[in-house]
Amino acid sequence: MEFSKRTVRVQGLETIYRVHEPRDAGGPLPLILFLHGAGESGSDGVLPATVGIGPAIVREPERFPALVVFPQASRGYGWRSFNLEAAVAALDDVEAELDVDKERVYVTGISMGGYGTWLLALQQPERFAAAVPVCGGLDRASMATHAQAARRLSKLPQWVFHGDADNVIPVEESRAMVSALRAAGAPVRYTEYRDVRHNSWDRAYAEPELMPWLLRQRRGA
């Protein structure tokens, strides 16, 4: 399966992103913005779809009846500033050009992209109907404490995933956010995989309940 290549200009620079468009889909489609991990950074426009939700779509495309957008962060900067602006530009571009159900726009990401998922949700909490951070945490660039971030995200449905043996991003990163979200009364689900190290995304995106749960979420519902 191929994901279509598209470009968008950000601050005068052309950036590449990819889009999964489900076959034989009619009417406005839900949209998932996927933020990759550090290993997929670059400018080739290919790597973001090779890890995480991309392979899950290739294996079982029928499980993903949604547009999926794959922006790419430049190396060394994470999902912050220009890179996050480029991700939002790709999202805006797809919403302008394709038939999108704007009440069902979601953000998810893995590792570095898990941090980016929460950071973008904090910046635009009203834009998304749900967020799915996988083995991430609260980015210090948000300038918020866990309690402050949780209060800002207290209305946003979230499903968080992490492996308890993660040797790259400690599971305490997700635990701290989930604890704060629960204290703030946020509608949050948490799945922690026993004896799973950093690669928790394959299990997360293969969860049978994830997509049905995600696609039920509507902005403001």
C-alpha positions as CSV (number, residue, x, y, z in Angstrom):
1,M,0.0,0.0,0.0
2,E,1.2,3.5,-0.9
3,F,0.4,6.7,0.9
4,S,0.0,9.7,-1.3
5,K,2.7,12.4,-1.3
6,R,1.6,16.0,-0.8
7,T,3.5,19.2,0.0
8,V,2.7,22.4,1.9
9,R,4.7,25.6,2.3
10,V,5.6,26.7,5.8
11,Q,7.5,29.9,6.4
12,G,8.4,29.9,2.7
13,L,9.8,26.3,2.8
14,E,8.2,23.4,1.0
15,T,7.6,20.5,3.3
16,I,6.5,16.9,2.4
17,Y,3.8,14.9,4.1
18,R,2.0,11.7,3.3
19,V,-1.7,10.9,3.5
20,H,-3.6,7.6,3.8
21,E,-6.9,7.7,2.0
22,P,-9.2,4.7,2.6
23,R,-10.6,3.1,-0.5
24,D,-14.3,3.3,-1.4
25,A,-15.0,5.8,1.4
26,G,-17.9,8.1,0.9
27,G,-18.9,11.3,2.7
28,P,-16.8,13.3,5.2
29,L,-14.0,11.3,6.7
30,P,-12.5,11.4,10.1
31,L,-8.9,12.5,10.2
32,I,-5.9,11.2,12.3
33,L,-2.8,13.3,12.5
34,F,0.2,11.0,13.3
35,L,3.4,12.3,14.8
36,H,6.4,10.0,14.4
37,G,9.3,9.3,16.7
38,A,12.9,10.7,16.5
39,G,14.1,7.9,14.3
40,E,11.8,8.9,11.5
41,S,12.9,12.6,11.4
42,G,14.3,14.0,8.2
43,S,13.0,15.4,4.9
44,D,12.5,12.4,2.7
45,G,8.7,12.3,3.3
46,V,8.9,8.5,3.5
47,L,10.0,7.4,7.0
48,P,7.1,8.7,9.0
49,A,4.7,6.1,7.5
50,T,7.2,3.2,8.2
51,V,6.7,3.0,12.0
52,G,3.7,3.1,14.2
53,I,0.3,3.5,12.7
54,G,1.6,3.2,9.1
55,P,2.5,-0.5,9.3
56,A,-0.8,-1.1,11.2
57,I,-2.7,0.4,8.2
58,V,-0.8,-1.7,5.7
59,R,-1.5,-4.9,7.7
60,E,-5.2,-4.2,8.2
61,P,-6.4,-1.3,6.1
62,E,-10.1,-2.1,6.8
63,R,-9.5,-1.1,10.5
64,F,-8.6,2.4,9.5
65,P,-11.6,4.0,7.7
66,A,-10.1,7.5,8.1
67,L,-7.7,9.9,6.5
68,V,-4.3,9.6,8.2
69,V,-1.8,12.5,7.9
70,F,2.0,11.8,8.2
71,P,4.0,15.1,8.6
72,Q,7.8,14.8,9.1
73,A,9.9,16.7,11.7
74,S,13.4,17.9,10.7
75,R,16.2,16.2,12.7
76,G,17.2,17.5,16.1
77,Y,14.3,19.7,17.0
78,G,11.5,17.3,17.9
79,W,7.8,18.3,17.6
80,R,8.2,21.9,18.5
81,S,8.2,25.4,16.9
82,F,8.6,25.0,13.1
83,N,8.1,21.2,13.1
84,L,4.9,21.5,14.9
85,E,3.8,24.4,12.7
86,A,4.5,22.2,9.7
87,A,2.4,19.4,11.2
88,V,-0.5,21.8,11.7
89,A,0.0,23.2,8.1
90,A,-0.4,19.6,6.8
91,L,-3.5,19.1,8.8
92,D,-4.9,22.5,7.6
93,D,-4.0,21.5,4.0
94,V,-5.9,18.2,4.1
95,E,-8.9,19.8,5.8
96,A,-9.0,22.4,3.0
97,E,-8.5,20.0,0.1
98,L,-10.3,16.8,1.1
99,D,-13.7,15.9,2.5
100,V,-13.0,15.9,6.3
101,D,-15.4,15.5,9.2
102,K,-14.1,18.3,11.3
103,E,-15.9,17.1,14.3
104,R,-13.7,13.9,14.2
105,V,-10.1,15.1,14.0
106,Y,-7.6,13.2,16.2
107,V,-4.0,13.4,17.1
108,T,-1.7,10.5,18.0
109,G,2.0,9.9,18.1
110,I,4.8,7.7,19.3
111,S,7.8,8.4,21.5
112,M,8.9,11.9,20.5
113,G,5.5,12.1,18.8
114,G,3.8,11.1,22.1
115,Y,5.3,14.3,23.6
116,G,4.2,16.2,20.5
117,T,0.7,14.8,20.8
118,W,0.2,16.3,24.2
119,L,2.0,19.5,23.3
120,L,-0.2,20.1,20.2
121,A,-3.3,19.2,22.2
122,L,-2.3,21.8,24.8
123,Q,-1.8,24.4,22.1
124,Q,-5.2,23.6,20.4
125,P,-7.4,21.8,22.8
126,E,-10.6,22.7,21.0
127,R,-9.4,21.4,17.7
128,F,-9.2,17.7,18.5
129,A,-11.9,15.2,19.4
130,A,-9.4,12.8,21.1
131,A,-5.7,12.2,21.6
132,V,-3.7,9.0,21.7
133,P,-0.1,9.5,23.1
134,V,2.1,6.3,22.9
135,C,5.2,6.1,25.1
136,G,5.4,9.8,25.5
137,G,5.1,12.4,28.2
138,L,4.7,16.1,28.9
139,D,7.1,18.2,26.9
140,R,8.9,20.9,28.9
141,A,8.3,23.2,26.0
142,S,4.7,23.4,27.1
143,M,5.9,25.5,30.1
144,A,3.1,23.8,32.1
145,T,3.2,21.5,35.2
146,H,1.4,18.2,34.9
147,A,-1.5,19.6,36.9
148,Q,-1.8,22.7,34.7
149,A,-1.6,20.6,31.5
150,A,-4.3,18.2,32.9
151,R,-6.7,21.0,33.7
152,R,-6.3,22.4,30.2
153,L,-7.0,18.9,28.7
154,S,-9.7,17.9,31.2
155,K,-12.4,17.8,28.5
156,L,-10.4,15.9,25.9
157,P,-10.8,12.1,25.6
158,Q,-7.4,10.4,25.8
159,W,-6.1,6.9,25.6
160,V,-2.5,6.6,26.7
161,F,-0.2,3.7,26.1
162,H,3.3,2.8,27.5
163,G,5.4,-0.3,28.2
164,D,6.4,-0.7,31.8
165,A,10.0,-1.8,30.8
166,D,10.5,1.1,28.4
167,N,14.3,1.7,28.3
168,V,14.1,5.0,26.3
169,I,11.2,7.0,27.8
170,P,10.5,5.9,31.4
171,V,7.0,4.7,32.0
172,E,6.8,7.3,34.8
173,E,6.4,9.9,32.0
174,S,3.0,8.6,31.1
175,R,2.0,7.6,34.6
176,A,2.5,11.2,35.8
177,M,0.3,12.6,33.1
178,V,-2.4,10.0,33.5
179,S,-2.4,10.6,37.3
180,A,-2.8,14.3,36.8
181,L,-5.5,13.8,34.1
182,R,-7.5,11.6,36.4
183,A,-7.2,14.1,39.2
184,A,-8.5,16.7,36.9
185,G,-11.5,14.5,36.0
186,A,-10.4,14.0,32.4
187,P,-11.9,11.1,30.3
188,V,-8.6,9.2,30.1
189,R,-7.9,5.5,29.5
190,Y,-4.5,4.0,30.2
191,T,-2.9,0.8,28.9
192,E,0.4,-0.2,30.4
193,Y,2.0,-3.3,28.8
194,R,3.9,-5.6,31.1
195,D,7.5,-6.4,30.2
196,V,7.3,-4.3,27.0
197,R,10.2,-2.0,26.2
198,H,10.1,1.1,24.0
199,N,8.3,-0.5,21.1
200,S,4.8,-0.4,22.6
201,W,3.3,1.2,19.4
202,D,2.8,-2.1,17.5
203,R,0.6,-3.4,20.3
204,A,-1.1,-0.1,20.8
205,Y,-2.2,0.4,17.2
206,A,-3.2,-3.3,17.0
207,E,-5.6,-3.0,19.9
208,P,-9.0,-4.2,18.6
209,E,-10.9,-1.5,20.7
210,L,-8.7,1.4,19.8
211,M,-10.1,2.5,16.4
212,P,-13.8,1.9,17.3
213,W,-13.2,3.9,20.5
214,L,-11.4,6.7,18.6
215,L,-13.9,7.0,15.8
216,R,-16.7,7.4,18.3
217,Q,-15.2,10.5,19.8
218,R,-16.6,13.8,18.5
219,R,-15.5,17.3,19.3
220,G,-17.6,18.9,22.0
221,A,-19.6,15.7,22.5
